[in-house]
Amino acid sequence: MPPLILLVDDDPLIRSLGKELLEHLGYKVETASDGREALECYHRLKGVDLVILDYYLPDRDGLKVLDDLRAFDPGVRVLVASGYFSTQEVDRIKATGAAGFIYKPYRLSELENRIRLVLQGASGF
């Protein structure tokens, strides 16, 4: 069975294109549009292998969602996604226990590489 990825982004176009890219790479994909929905999906789904989590969500900060996910499952693997990360934001992301980060818009080769690293237990930073 292919790895299951939960893609969380408030932009419907990014969710749609991201899902298409991930499915093209052979992953099973579920999507969520905000932090609340992400937490509900994660609780409902069994065996999520990776969460790709937008850093900026309308209902709550992506790092708060990451904290909530880690409280529920300390072993959760999360790639934080954004169009821009400052050095301070990267440091904050690392401190939260995220597995790595990825820039949007997603480039297929970078997306594939980061996911592979994280699923193998390596750092995605």
C-alpha positions in Angstrom: 0.0 0.0 0.0 1.4 3.4 -0.9 2.3 5.9 1.9 -0.6 8.2 3.0 0.0 11.9 2.9 -2.3 14.5 4.5 -1.9 17.8 2.5 -3.1 20.8 4.5 -3.5 24.2 2.7 -6.1 26.9 2.7 -5.7 27.6 -1.0 -7.9 25.3 -3.1 -5.6 25.5 -6.1 -2.6 24.4 -4.1 -4.6 21.6 -2.5 -5.8 20.4 -5.9 -2.4 20.7 -7.7 -0.5 19.3 -4.7 -2.8 16.3 -4.5 -2.4 15.7 -8.2 1.4 15.9 -8.0 1.5 13.6 -4.9 -0.7 11.1 -6.6 1.5 11.2 -9.7 4.4 10.3 -7.4 2.5 7.3 -6.2 1.2 8.5 -2.8 -2.3 8.1 -1.4 -3.5 11.7 -0.5 -6.1 13.2 1.8 -6.5 17.0 2.0 -7.6 19.5 4.6 -8.3 23.2 4.2 -7.4 24.5 7.7 -6.0 23.5 11.0 -9.2 22.3 12.5 -10.0 20.1 9.5 -6.3 18.8 9.5 -6.6 17.7 13.2 -10.0 16.0 12.5 -8.6 14.2 9.4 -5.5 13.1 11.3 -7.6 11.7 14.1 -9.9 10.0 11.7 -7.3 8.5 9.3 -5.3 5.6 10.3 -1.6 5.4 9.4 -0.8 8.9 8.0 2.8 8.6 7.0 3.4 12.4 6.4 1.6 15.7 6.8 2.5 18.5 4.5 1.3 21.6 6.5 0.9 25.1 5.3 2.8 27.5 7.6 0.1 30.2 7.2 -3.5 29.0 7.8 -6.5 31.2 8.3 -7.8 29.7 11.6 -4.5 29.1 13.4 -0.7 29.2 12.9 0.7 26.2 11.2 3.1 25.6 14.1 0.2 25.5 16.5 -1.4 22.8 14.4 2.0 21.0 14.4 2.0 21.2 18.3 -1.5 19.8 18.4 -0.6 17.0 16.0 2.5 16.2 18.1 0.4 16.2 21.3 -1.9 13.6 19.7 1.0 11.6 18.0 4.6 12.4 19.1 5.9 10.5 16.1 4.0 12.5 13.5 6.2 13.5 10.5 5.5 17.0 9.2 6.9 19.0 6.3 6.0 22.7 6.8 5.2 24.5 3.5 5.4 28.2 2.6 6.3 30.5 -0.1 9.0 32.2 2.1 10.8 31.3 5.3 13.0 33.7 7.2 16.0 32.3 9.1 14.0 32.9 12.3 11.0 31.0 11.0 13.2 28.0 9.9 14.7 28.0 13.5 11.2 28.0 14.9 10.1 25.2 12.6 13.1 23.1 13.6 12.4 23.8 17.3 8.9 22.5 17.0 10.1 19.1 15.9 9.0 19.3 12.3 10.7 16.9 9.9 11.5 19.6 7.4 10.2 22.3 5.2 9.4 22.9 1.6 8.9 26.0 -0.5 5.7 26.7 -2.5 5.0 26.6 -5.3 6.0 22.9 -5.2 8.6 21.8 -7.7 8.1 18.1 -8.5 11.8 17.1 -8.0 12.1 19.0 -4.7 8.8 17.6 -3.4 9.8 14.1 -4.3 13.2 14.5 -2.6 11.9 16.0 0.6 9.2 13.4 1.0 11.6 10.6 0.4 14.1 11.9 2.9 11.4 12.3 5.6 9.8 9.0 5.0 13.3 7.4 5.3 13.8 9.1 8.7 16.2 11.7 7.5 15.9 15.5 7.9 14.0 17.5 5.4 15.8 20.7 6.2 
